[in-house]
Amino acid sequence: MLKIRRLYNSNRRLIWLWIIIVIFVIAVIWIFNLVSQETTKANNQKLAQRFEQESQKENPSNVIDYDDAAQSITTGGSVDTSIRNEIQKLLEDFINYSCNGEVDKAYALLTQDCKEILYPSLETFEQDYCSDIRNKTYDFQSWASTSGTYIYQVRFFENPLTTGMDTTNNYIQDYITVIKEQEEYKLNINKFIGKRDINKEIETNDIYITVKSSETYLDYEYYELEINNRRYKQIILDPLIEDDSTYVKNSDGLNISALLYENDEEDLNIKAGEVKTVKIKFNNTYNGEKTIRELDFSTIIIDKEEYEKDNSKGTINVEIDLM
């Protein structure tokens, strides 16, 4: 104890100096943290106020300027003034219903084809679509407008008034199509543009091929076929040797290849006497000004056994007019 007292007496100036320095450093750190927290809070409040002011100035409560939104991005021109208010109000109602939990009201605005193909029940629609955009803000803009089909680009954002952050570069995007169904405008969502009944049939070598319908999406297209093999031999629609042996041809004469890697090999094999429905996807980006005129199978194997013995035999080319 005596040693400690002697040590303190001989070094007390230095000891008190270090005590004062430590207290000063702690005080500076505390003040810095306090100022930093207040600054961050103030900045967030200013950011939220700025978003609120911009929102009220340019787009209060997601009220879209219908004239601006009607200007089509890809096709030029705009949605006709006689219908733009009606169809854009429909689109806005659907988005508000979907974002605010009024799922049944939103579901009622979908086309029958959209329901049957993508959302066969209210539960699947709520789970697979509405849940991702719940409580989000949005904007929309005409993407393309051709032949009575109106496609809108829709973006869903986190609400900046809630997050206090700029969310304009982080959003969920969809393309929604407005079409007339039984004299009433309805919506196709999730990039689905529409379904078309075709029912074109061709017969060759006791093989009956019927192109029943097509499903058009923004980035691709499906064709549903019924194959009736009345031969006594197993046939193969495509041997999957070449990438472009099955394709559709558009009005410009461009061949668009099938994405047959999405089909099981068994899909393309039809046994003797079998009737099979096959769905084939094509890498066809939607363009309302260009139509698909023809479906071609350049290498249908009409006798599997003979083809396996000699690949130069037992194949035919089939072209189906879709117009």
N, C-alpha and C positions, 0 to 999 in steps of 0.2 A: 504494500500500500504506500509505503514511504517512497519507494522507487518511482511509482506512478505519479505521486505528487511532485517529486523533484523533476520528473520528465515533463510534466505539464507546466511547472513554473518556468522551466528553462526554454520551453517552446510555445508558450501560450499565444504569443502574437501570430506565429505561423499557423497554429491550430485554428484560431478564430478566423484567420484569413481564409483558410480552406472551407470552414463552415459557412462563411458569408458567400464564398464563390458557389458552393453547392446549392445553397438556398436561392441564389440569384439564377443559376441555370435552371433549376426546377420551376421557378416563377416564370422565366422566359418561355420554357416549353409549354407550360399551362396556358399562358396568354396566347401563344402561337396557335395551339389547338383550338382554343375558344374562338379566336378570330377566324381561323380556317373554317370551322363549323358554321359560323354565322355567315361567312362569305358564300359558302356552298349553298346554304339555305336561301340566301338572298338571290343568288344566281338562278336557282331552280324556280323561285317565285317569279323572277323576271321572265324566265323562259316560258313558264306556263302562261303568264300574262300576255306575252308576245304571241303565243299560239292562239290564245283566246281572242286577242284583237284581230289577228289575221283570219281566224275562222269566222268571226263575226263580220269582218269586212268582205271576205271573198266567198265564203261558203257557210253561212250561218245555219247551224243544226243540220248539216248535210243537204241543204237546199241547193240543188244543182241548177246552174244556168242552162236551161234546155236548149237555147239557141247555140251556145258554145259546144255543148255535149253532142249536138246533132252533126257536127262536122266530122266526116269520116276520115280516119287516119290513112288507111291503105288504098281505098278506091277513089278518094277525092270526092268533091261534091258534098251533099248533106242529105239527111233524112228529110223527106218532104214535109213542108210546114203543116200540111193538112192532118198529119198523123203523129208528128213528133211529140206533141204534148201527151197524147193518149198512151203511146207505147213507152215513153220515158217515165211517165207517172206510174205505169204498171211495173216497170223495172224498179223504180224507187220504192214502191210499196212492197214488192217482193223482198228487196234487200233489208228494208226496215223490219219486216216480219221475221226474216231469218236471223237477223242480228239481235233482235229483242225478245226472242223466245216464243213468238207466236207462230209455231211450226205448222199448225194445221192450216192457217191462213196462207202461209207461203206455199205449202204443198199443193193447195188448190189452184195455184197459178201456173203449175207445170203442165206441159202437154201430156197427153196419154202415153205417147211413145217414150217420153223421158221417164215417166213413172215406171212403165213396164220394163224398160231396158236397164235403167240405172238405179232407180229407187222404187222397188216394188211395194214398199210399205212406208208408212209414216215414220216408223222407228228407224229404218235404214237411212232415210233422208235426214232425220235429226242427228243420228250418230255420225254418218259419213260426210255430211255437208255442214249443217248448222252449227255443230259443236266447235268447228274450227274458226268460225267467224263471230261467235257470240260476243256481244258488247263492243264490237269494233266500229270505227268510223269508216267512211268509204268515199270513193269518187267513181265516176264512170264516163266513158267517152265512146262515141260511135267508132267502131273498128272497120266495118265494111257494110255497104248497103247496096244489094243487088237483087233484082228479080223478086221483090217482096220479102226478102230475107234480111233481117237487120241484126247485125252482130255487134255487141258492145263489149269493150274491155272494161272490166270492173276490178278495182283494187280495194282491198280491205286493210286498214291500218289499226294499230293500237291507238287508243285515245290519248293524245298528247296532254290533255288536261288532267288525265289520271296519272300518267307516268312522269310528267314534267320533262320529257325528253323529245327530241326531234325523231319522229318515226317515219319520215317520208321515204327513206331508203330501205325500209324493212316492211314488207307487205306481202299479203297473199293475193294472188292474181287469178282471175277466172275470165272466161269469155262466155257471155250469155247471149243466146239467140232469141229474137222475138219473131214469131211467125203467127199466121192466122190459122186457127183450128175451129172449124164449124162457125165461121163468121165472128169469132172472138179471138183477140190476141192472147197468146199463151207463151210460156218460156221454156227453152231448152237450156240446161246449165251444164257446168263441168265440161266445157268445150264440145258438147254434143250439139250438132247443128240440125240434124233431122234424119228421118227414115223415109225411103222411097220404095214403093212397091214396083217391081219390074216384071216378073213373071214371063220371062223370055225363055223359050225351050228350043233345043236343037237335038236332032237324033242322027246318029251315025254308028254303023257297025253294031246295031242293037244296044247302043248306049244312049240313054236319054238324060240330057243335062238341062236342068231348069234353074235359071238365075232368078231366085224368088224376090230378093230385096237387097237394098244397100243401107248401111248406117254410116252417115257422114259425120266426122269429127273435124276439128280445126286442123289437125296434123296428120290424119290418116283416114282410111275408109275400110269398112268391112263389106264383103259380099256373102250372102247366104245362098248356097246352092243345094239342090237336091239331085243326087246321082242315082239313076235307076239302071243297074247293070243286068240286062236281059241275056247276056252272053253265058256261055257255059265255061268261061274262063275268068280267072281273077284279073282285074284291071288295076292300074295305078295311075292316078291323075298326074303325078309328077314324080320322077325318080330321084329328084333332089341332087342331080349332078351339076346343073348349071344354076346360077343365081337368078337369071332372067328368063327362064323357060316358061313361066306363067306370069302374065302381066295384063294390065288394062291399057287401053289407048284412048287418049283424050282428043278433043276437037282440033288440036294443033298437030295431031299425029305423033305425039310423044308417048313412048312406052313407059309405063310405071310399074315396076316390079312388085310381085307379091312377097310378103314377109313370111315365107313358109317355115322359117325356123320356129315360129310361134305355134305351129301345128305339130301334133304327134304324128309320127310316121304312119300309124294305124289309121289316122284320119283320111289319108290319101289312098288307102288300099280298100277296094270294094270287091267283095267276094261275088262269085257267080250267083245271080238271082237276088242280090242284096239291093235294098234301097237305103241310101245313107244321106243325111244332111251334113254338109260341111260348111264351115265359116272360115273365110280366107281374108286376111288383112293385107291392104296395099298401102304403100308409102306415098299417099296422095294428099298433099297439102291443099286445103280448100281454096278454090278460086271460083267464085260465082259466075265468071265470064267464060269459063272453060268446062265443058261437060265431058263425061266419060261415054264413049260411043261403042266400045268393043271390049270383050273379054277373050283372051287368047290362052289356050293350052297348046304349047308347041310340041310337047312330047308326052302324049298320053300313051301309056303301055296298055295295049288291048289283049295281050296274052303274056302273062307274067312268066310262065314256064319257057316259052319260046324266046323271050327277051333275055332271060338268064343264060340261055345257051349261046345267043348271038345278039349283042346289043344293037346291031344294025337292023334288026327285024322286029316286027310286032309293035310298032309305034305309029301314031297318027297325029296330025295337027288339027285342032278344032278352034274355030273362030265364032264367037257368039255376038250377034248384033244386039246392042242394048237400047237402041233408039226406037 
